[in-house]
């Protein structure tokens, strides 16, 4: 028996600009300097790539026609919430997330980014070197971010 039922299914997007930098947003609900790439949960019956494109637009304002999918991460990646968050997030239903990650190339301009969305998740955004990603994320996601960078290493 697996423990898949304990994890929320989701996706994430590593979005690269023309200079090979990665888009990150600073979370609106975290008082620390917590930056992350766009990510979110899958709706019932939704395919992972469709979810990734939907979440990217919902969180960054970037429409699907301004990105080119490059690669899917070779593994589904998982993280566990720390105990102090496990009972609060998602009404305590899941102990973490199980995510498909996609590498996409941004074909628009910075003016196409609009984090003032219907349900904002970020209060700032920037482009960063992929090597800096693990140090920018909350500690409980750092191993996953290292795996993302490693998995897409041939494209970075």
C-alpha positions in Angstrom: 0.0 0.0 0.0 1.3 3.5 -0.9 0.9 6.7 1.0 0.0 8.7 -2.1 -3.4 9.5 -0.6 -1.6 11.6 2.1 -0.2 14.0 -0.5 -1.9 16.7 -2.5 -1.3 16.3 -6.3 0.1 19.3 -7.8 2.5 20.8 -10.4 5.2 23.4 -10.6 6.7 25.5 -13.3 10.4 26.5 -13.7 10.0 29.5 -16.1 13.2 30.6 -17.9 13.7 34.0 -19.6 16.0 34.5 -22.6 19.0 35.0 -20.3 18.4 31.6 -18.6 17.2 33.1 -15.4 14.2 31.7 -13.4 11.1 33.5 -12.4 10.4 33.6 -8.6 7.7 35.3 -6.6 7.9 36.3 -2.9 5.0 34.7 -1.1 2.4 37.2 0.2 1.6 34.9 3.2 5.1 34.6 4.6 6.8 37.2 6.7 10.2 35.9 5.8 11.9 36.3 2.5 10.3 33.2 1.0 10.5 33.1 -2.7 9.2 30.3 -4.9 8.4 29.3 -8.5 4.8 29.1 -9.5 3.0 25.9 -8.3 -0.4 24.7 -7.4 -2.9 21.8 -7.0 -4.5 19.8 -9.7 -8.3 19.9 -10.2 -10.1 16.6 -10.6 -9.7 15.3 -14.2 -7.0 17.9 -15.1 -3.8 16.8 -16.8 -0.5 18.0 -15.3 0.6 20.2 -18.2 -2.8 21.9 -18.3 -2.6 22.5 -14.6 0.9 24.0 -15.0 -0.3 26.4 -17.6 -3.4 27.4 -15.6 -1.4 27.9 -12.4 1.3 29.9 -14.2 -1.4 32.3 -15.5 -3.3 32.4 -12.2 -0.2 33.3 -10.2 1.8 35.4 -12.7 -0.7 36.7 -15.2 1.4 35.1 -18.0 -0.9 33.5 -20.6 -0.1 30.1 -22.1 0.7 31.6 -25.6 3.7 33.4 -24.0 5.4 30.2 -22.9 7.0 27.2 -24.7 7.1 23.9 -22.8 10.7 22.6 -22.9 10.7 19.5 -20.6 9.0 17.6 -17.9 11.0 16.6 -14.9 11.9 12.9 -15.1 10.4 12.3 -11.6 7.4 13.3 -9.6 8.8 15.2 -6.6 7.4 15.3 -3.1 7.8 17.4 0.0 6.5 17.1 3.5 5.1 20.0 5.5 6.8 20.8 8.8 4.6 19.8 11.8 3.7 23.3 12.6 2.0 23.7 9.2 0.7 20.2 8.6 -2.5 20.7 10.6 -3.2 24.2 9.3 -2.7 24.0 5.5 -5.4 22.3 3.4 -7.5 21.8 6.6 -5.0 19.1 7.6 -6.0 16.8 4.8 -2.5 16.2 3.4 1.0 16.0 4.8 2.6 17.5 1.8 2.6 17.7 -2.0 3.4 15.3 -4.8 4.3 17.4 -7.8 5.0 17.2 -11.5 7.4 19.9 -12.6 7.7 21.5 -16.0 10.5 23.6 -17.5 9.1 26.4 -19.8 10.6 29.2 -21.8 9.1 32.6 -21.4 8.6 34.4 -24.8 7.1 37.6 -23.6 8.5 40.6 -21.8 8.6 41.7 -18.2 5.5 43.9 -18.9 3.5 40.7 -19.5 4.0 39.7 -15.8 1.1 40.8 -13.6 1.1 39.4 -10.0 -1.9 41.5 -9.1 -4.2 38.6 -10.0 -7.7 37.7 -8.8 -6.2 35.7 -5.9 -2.7 37.1 -5.4 0.0 34.8 -4.0 3.0 37.0 -4.5 3.8 40.6 -3.5 7.1 40.8 -5.5 8.8 38.9 -8.3 12.2 38.8 -10.0 14.5 36.7 -12.3 17.3 34.7 -10.5 20.1 32.4 -11.4 18.9 28.8 -11.1 21.8 27.9 -8.8 20.3 30.3 -6.2 16.9 28.7 -6.0 17.4 26.2 -3.2 18.7 29.0 -0.9 15.6 31.2 -1.6 12.9 28.7 -0.8 11.5 27.8 2.6 13.7 25.1 4.3 11.2 22.2 3.9 11.2 22.6 0.1 15.0 22.9 -0.4 15.7 19.3 -1.2 12.9 19.3 -3.8 14.3 22.5 -5.4 17.7 20.9 -5.6 16.1 18.0 -7.4 14.3 20.3 -9.8 17.6 22.1 -10.7 19.4 18.8 -11.1 16.6 17.3 -13.2 16.6 20.2 -15.6 20.4 20.7 -15.5 20.9 19.8 -19.2 18.6 22.7 -20.2 19.9 25.4 -17.8 
